[in-house]
Amino acid sequence: MRRVLVLGGGFAGVEAAIYLRKQDLDVTLVSDRDYFYIYPTSIWIPTGEATQEDVSVPLDKLAMKHGFQLIIDPVQKLEAEAKKVILESGRILEGYPYIVVALGQDKMQLKGLEHTLSICGKPEEATELYERLDTLIQKKKGKIAIGFGGNPKDTSAVRGGPAFEVLFNVHTYLKKKGVRENFELTFFAPMAKPGQKMGEKALVMMDKMFKMTHIQKKIGTKITHFEEDGIYFEDETKLESDLIMFISAGTGHHILKESGLPLSDAGYVVTNAYNEIEGFDGVYAIGDSASLMGPEWRAKQGHVAEVMAKNVAYNIMNSIQNIDSKRSYMEHLNILCVMDTGNGAAFVYRSDKGGKMIPMPIVGHWMKKMWGWYCRYSKLGKIPRLPGM
């Protein structure tokens, strides 16, 4: 009864494995890659401030430190009712009373997406962005377009923050290289007010930042497709670009489609506030795999995924002990990030009470750097975890 199977090696899955082990449960984690990737700090790979190795933590080191079993083998099929998992190798995992689904999400597929690179996709794409940007810098001129898309079926599945961060980091990087004036830097998004989730005050500040940095905008028009030399829009205009960084909105993970689990219109697992799934005793969904409840401004973020993971560890242990006490993620639902610009940052916070964006010149950049260091070494158990982090 004390065996738990965790599917996924991202923020939600790793945190779940760590906290389930703190409850002295027998935990097996399945991942499709052998490292935990710290996506929030991958924003510095395109500008050469970090490498893929810098923002990756080997999963075997985490497994050895925390004492969970590790299987590197992509999930091929999940039969939720039977609590049966089939891996790509053909290996079958069953007999686990508890399964935590933390597979993440897929990306919405737009025509010509292969002509773009994403900071939130495969880790190798961030390195390719660096190489492509370096080639343009060698030429000392170019057109760069950076943006993100939306999912009309689920507004929480948008990854806007990293796009803004890469955008401003690239601006700062080009200035350091002394070639900024030779580059056209354009932000694009299909929604009329990208970043609106941060609140109206934050939108005003963002607009000032665009004007100060001379970054152009193409917003409010649906993207029809991408080609090698640019982005095409529904109003029949084209944004020419030598390099396109685009973060496609999320959609439900393909493994979930045939899992038998209840799914939202966008393909995410429908859970209650305790991440339980009605009709599937002992099966939980957390992080990007779960349909996020809450207000229109809600957003899938790493800190919410980790709260879900900790709660599920608590809820599973209480279930084993027949204790009627559960923890919900709803009280922790907010938008919280330090949006880096390469030479500073802005503290962004949004809750039911409204939103705020506080500029943090210079120090903000190093605060985010320190967070990346903290994330790595606290998970490895080399430094203590801070309360609430």
C-alpha positions in Angstrom: 0.0 0.0 0.0 3.0 2.3 0.4 4.1 2.1 -3.3 3.8 5.3 -5.5 4.5 5.6 -9.2 5.3 9.1 -10.4 5.1 9.8 -14.1 7.3 12.7 -15.2 10.6 14.2 -14.3 9.8 17.9 -14.4 9.1 20.4 -11.6 5.9 18.6 -10.5 7.3 15.0 -10.8 10.6 15.6 -9.1 9.0 17.6 -6.3 6.4 14.8 -5.8 9.1 12.2 -5.6 11.1 14.1 -3.1 8.2 14.8 -0.8 6.7 11.3 -1.1 10.1 10.0 0.1 10.0 12.4 3.0 6.8 10.5 4.0 9.0 7.3 3.8 7.0 5.9 0.9 8.4 3.5 -1.8 8.6 5.8 -4.8 9.4 5.1 -8.5 9.8 8.0 -10.9 9.6 7.5 -14.6 11.1 10.1 -17.0 11.7 10.4 -20.7 15.1 12.0 -20.1 17.8 11.5 -17.6 18.0 15.1 -16.2 15.8 17.6 -14.5 15.7 20.8 -16.6 15.4 24.1 -14.9 13.4 25.9 -17.6 13.2 29.4 -15.8 17.0 29.7 -16.0 17.3 28.5 -19.6 16.4 32.0 -20.7 20.2 32.8 -20.5 21.3 30.0 -22.9 20.4 32.0 -26.1 22.7 34.9 -24.9 25.5 32.6 -23.8 25.2 33.3 -20.0 24.4 29.7 -19.4 24.6 26.3 -21.1 22.3 23.3 -21.1 24.5 21.6 -18.6 24.3 24.7 -16.3 20.5 24.4 -16.1 20.2 20.6 -15.9 20.4 18.4 -12.8 21.1 14.6 -13.4 18.1 12.6 -12.2 20.3 9.8 -10.9 21.9 12.2 -8.4 18.5 13.3 -7.2 17.4 9.7 -7.0 20.4 8.7 -4.9 20.1 11.7 -2.6 16.4 11.2 -1.9 16.1 7.4 -2.2 13.6 7.0 -5.0 13.8 4.5 -7.8 14.4 5.9 -11.3 13.4 4.6 -14.7 14.5 6.4 -17.8 12.0 5.2 -20.4 9.2 7.3 -22.0 5.6 6.4 -21.2 3.9 4.9 -24.1 0.5 4.2 -22.6 -1.4 4.8 -19.4 -4.4 2.7 -18.5 -5.6 4.7 -15.5 -8.5 2.4 -14.4 -6.2 -0.6 -14.3 -3.3 1.5 -12.9 -1.1 0.0 -15.6 1.7 1.9 -17.4 3.4 0.6 -20.6 6.8 2.1 -21.4 8.4 2.6 -24.8 10.7 -0.3 -24.2 7.7 -2.6 -23.7 8.2 -2.7 -19.9 5.0 -2.9 -18.0 4.5 -1.2 -14.6 1.6 -2.2 -12.4 0.7 -3.0 -8.8 1.1 0.6 -7.6 -1.8 1.6 -5.4 -1.0 5.3 -6.1 -0.1 6.9 -9.4 0.9 10.6 -9.7 0.6 11.9 -13.3 3.1 14.7 -13.9 3.8 14.2 -17.6 3.7 17.9 -18.5 1.9 19.1 -21.6 2.3 19.1 -25.4 2.5 22.2 -27.6 -0.2 23.4 -30.0 1.0 22.7 -33.5 0.8 25.6 -35.9 1.7 25.3 -39.6 5.4 25.9 -40.2 6.3 25.6 -36.5 9.5 23.8 -37.6 10.8 27.2 -38.7 10.8 28.4 -35.1 12.8 27.7 -32.0 11.4 27.7 -28.5 12.8 28.4 -25.1 10.1 26.2 -23.6 10.5 23.3 -25.9 13.2 20.7 -26.3 16.3 21.9 -24.3 18.4 21.6 -27.5 16.4 24.4 -29.1 17.8 26.9 -26.6 21.3 26.0 -27.6 20.4 26.3 -31.3 19.0 29.8 -30.5 22.4 30.8 -29.2 24.1 29.5 -32.3 21.7 31.2 -34.7 21.9 34.5 -32.7 25.7 34.3 -32.7 25.7 33.8 -36.5 23.6 37.0 -36.9 25.9 38.9 -34.6 28.8 37.9 -36.7 27.0 39.4 -39.7 26.3 42.5 -37.5 22.7 42.9 -38.6 19.4 41.0 -38.7 15.7 40.8 -38.0 14.7 38.9 -34.9 11.1 38.1 -33.9 10.2 36.8 -30.4 6.7 35.9 -29.3 4.2 33.5 -27.9 0.8 32.0 -28.8 -2.5 31.3 -27.0 -4.9 28.5 -26.5 -8.5 29.7 -26.8 -9.7 26.5 -24.9 -7.5 27.2 -21.9 -6.0 30.6 -21.0 -3.8 29.1 -18.3 -1.7 27.3 -20.9 0.1 30.4 -22.1 3.9 30.8 -21.5 4.3 34.5 -21.9 6.9 35.4 -19.2 9.8 33.5 -20.8 9.2 35.1 -24.1 9.4 38.6 -22.6 12.6 37.6 -20.7 14.3 36.3 -23.8 13.2 39.4 -25.7 14.8 41.8 -23.2 17.8 39.6 -22.7 18.5 39.6 -26.4 18.1 43.4 -26.5 20.7 43.7 -23.6 23.0 41.2 -25.3 23.0 43.1 -28.6 23.7 46.3 -26.8 26.7 44.7 -25.0 28.0 43.5 -28.4 27.6 47.1 -29.8 25.3 46.0 -32.6 21.8 46.7 -31.3 21.2 49.6 -33.7 21.7 47.2 -36.6 18.9 44.9 -35.6 15.2 45.0 -35.9 13.8 43.4 -32.7 10.0 42.7 -32.8 7.6 41.1 -30.3 4.5 39.4 -31.6 1.5 37.7 -30.1 -2.1 37.0 -31.4 -3.9 38.5 -28.3 -4.7 42.2 -28.1 -3.1 42.6 -24.6 -0.3 40.1 -24.2 0.7 40.0 -20.6 -2.7 41.1 -19.3 -2.6 38.4 -16.6 0.0 40.5 -14.8 -2.6 43.3 -14.3 -3.2 46.7 -15.9 -0.4 48.5 -14.1 2.1 45.9 -15.3 0.8 46.4 -18.9 1.5 50.1 -18.7 5.0 49.5 -17.4 5.7 46.8 -20.1 4.6 49.3 -22.8 7.1 51.8 -21.4 9.8 49.1 -21.5 9.1 48.4 -25.2 9.4 52.1 -26.0 12.6 52.6 -24.0 14.2 49.6 -25.7 12.9 50.4 -29.2 11.3 47.0 -29.6 8.5 46.9 -32.2 5.2 45.1 -31.6 2.8 43.1 -33.8 -0.1 42.1 -31.6 -3.8 41.4 -31.8 -3.8 39.5 -35.0 -4.0 35.7 -35.3 -1.0 33.9 -36.6 -1.7 31.7 -39.7 1.7 30.1 -40.3 5.4 30.4 -40.2 7.9 30.2 -43.0 11.7 30.2 -42.9 11.9 34.0 -43.4 8.9 35.2 -41.4 5.5 35.0 -39.7 2.2 35.3 -41.6 -0.9 36.8 -40.0 -4.6 36.6 -40.6 -4.7 40.3 -41.8 -2.5 39.1 -44.7 0.6 40.9 -43.3 4.0 39.3 -42.9 6.6 39.9 -40.3 10.0 39.3 -41.9 12.6 37.7 -39.6 16.0 35.9 -39.8 15.3 34.2 -36.5 12.0 33.3 -34.9 11.7 32.4 -31.2 8.1 31.3 -30.6 6.6 29.7 -27.5 3.5 27.8 -28.6 0.7 27.6 -26.1 0.2 24.3 -24.2 -2.3 21.6 -24.8 -3.0 18.2 -23.1 -0.2 15.6 -23.2 -0.9 13.0 -26.0 -0.6 10.1 -23.6 -3.6 11.3 -21.7 -6.0 11.1 -24.7 -6.3 7.3 -24.4 -5.8 7.0 -20.6 -9.4 6.9 -19.7 -9.0 9.9 -17.4 -11.6 12.8 -17.6 -10.1 15.6 -19.7 -10.9 19.3 -20.2 -11.6 20.7 -23.7 -7.9 21.5 -23.9 -6.9 17.9 -23.0 -5.8 18.4 -19.4 -6.8 16.0 -16.6 -9.8 17.3 -14.6 -9.1 17.1 -10.9 -10.5 18.7 -7.7 -8.6 21.2 -5.6 -6.7 18.3 -3.9 -5.6 17.0 -7.4 -7.7 13.9 -7.0 -9.6 12.5 -10.0 -13.2 11.6 -9.6 -13.8 7.9 -10.2 -10.1 7.0 -10.1 -9.1 6.3 -6.5 -5.4 6.6 -5.9 -4.7 8.4 -9.2 -3.6 12.1 -9.0 -2.7 14.7 -11.7 -0.4 17.6 -11.0 1.5 20.4 -12.7 1.0 21.0 -16.4 -0.9 17.7 -16.8 -3.8 19.0 -14.6 -6.5 21.3 -15.7 -5.9 24.4 -13.5 -8.9 25.7 -11.6 -9.4 29.3 -10.7 -9.8 32.8 -12.1 -9.3 33.8 -15.8 -5.8 35.2 -15.0 -4.5 31.8 -13.6 -1.4 30.5 -15.2 0.5 27.2 -15.1 3.8 28.0 -13.3 6.5 25.9 -11.6 5.7 27.1 -8.1 2.1 26.1 -8.4 3.2 22.7 -9.7 5.5 22.2 -6.7 2.7 23.2 -4.3 0.5 20.5 -6.0 3.3 18.0 -5.6 3.8 18.7 -1.9 0.1 18.6 -1.3 -0.3 15.2 -3.1 2.5 13.7 -0.9 0.6 14.9 2.2 -2.8 13.7 0.9 -1.5 10.3 -0.2 0.2 9.7 3.2 -3.0 10.7 5.0 -5.0 8.4 2.7 -2.7 5.5 3.7 -3.3 6.2 7.4 -7.0 6.8 6.9 -6.6 10.4 8.2 -9.4 12.8 6.9 -7.2 15.8 6.2 -6.3 17.1 2.7 -4.4 20.1 1.3 -5.6 22.2 -1.6 -3.5 24.3 -4.1 -6.2 26.9 -4.5 -5.0 29.2 -1.6 -1.5 29.2 -3.3 -2.9 30.2 -6.7 -1.1 33.3 -7.9 1.3 34.5 -10.6 4.8 35.0 -9.1 8.1 35.6 -11.0 11.2 37.7 -11.3 11.1 38.7 -15.0 14.8 39.1 -16.0 16.0 41.6 -18.6 19.7 40.7 -18.6 20.7 43.9 -16.8 18.0 43.9 -14.1 14.6 42.5 -13.6 11.0 43.2 -12.5 9.2 41.5 -9.7 5.8 40.4 -10.9 2.9 39.3 -8.7 -0.8 38.8 -9.4 -3.5 37.5 -7.1 -7.2 38.1 -6.6 -6.3 41.5 -5.1 -4.7 42.7 -8.3 -1.3 42.8 -10.0 2.0 44.6 -9.5 5.3 44.9 -11.3 8.2 46.4 -9.3 11.4 47.3 -11.2 14.6 45.9 -9.7 17.5 47.3 -11.7 20.8 45.3 -11.6 20.0 43.5 -8.3 17.0 41.7 -9.9 19.2 40.0 -12.4 21.4 38.5 -9.7 18.4 37.6 -7.6 17.2 35.4 -10.4 20.7 33.9 -10.8 20.7 33.1 -7.1 17.3 31.5 -7.4 18.7 29.2 -10.1 21.6 28.2 -7.9 19.2 27.7 -5.0 16.8 25.5 -7.1 19.7 23.2 -8.1 21.5 22.8 -4.8 18.4 22.6 -2.6 17.0 19.8 -4.7 20.3 18.0 -4.4 20.1 18.5 -0.6 23.4 20.5 -0.5 21.6 23.5 1.1 18.4 23.7 3.2 15.1 24.3 1.6 13.6 27.7 2.6 10.1 27.7 4.0 7.6 28.3 1.2 10.2 27.6 -1.5 
